[in-house]
Amino acid sequence: MEETRKDLLMQVEGMTCQGCVNAVTKAIRRLDPGAEVQVDLEHGRVHLLTTAQSVEVAKALDAAGYEARAMTG
């Protein structure tokens, strides 16, 4: 049985460039290789469709050097 994917919106502090976008995307995909990730650099938000819990995503982003918190989910 396939896990249900959740639509999450995260506020992520510290993203300033395309390198940050790549690092954030990579951190999320390590957690869930099938995640769909959209990064809004201007507003510091990450929208994703994932099987991971928002707490797990926040921890992965924190470990990558970004302060993250769930806005939904």
C-alpha positions, 0 to 999 in steps of 0.5 A: 500500500502506498503512503498518502502524500500530504500538501505542506507549506513551510516557512523557511528562514535563511534562503538567499540564493539558488544554492539555498534552493538546491540545498533545501530541495536536496534535504527534502528529497533525502527524506522523501525521494518522491517529494514534489518541491516548489521553493518560493525564494522571495517569500521564504516558503517551500510548498511540497507534496510528500509522504513525510510529516511536517516535523520531519521536514522541519528537522531535515531543513534545520539540519541543512542550516535553515530554520523551518516551521510548518505553516500547514499540515 
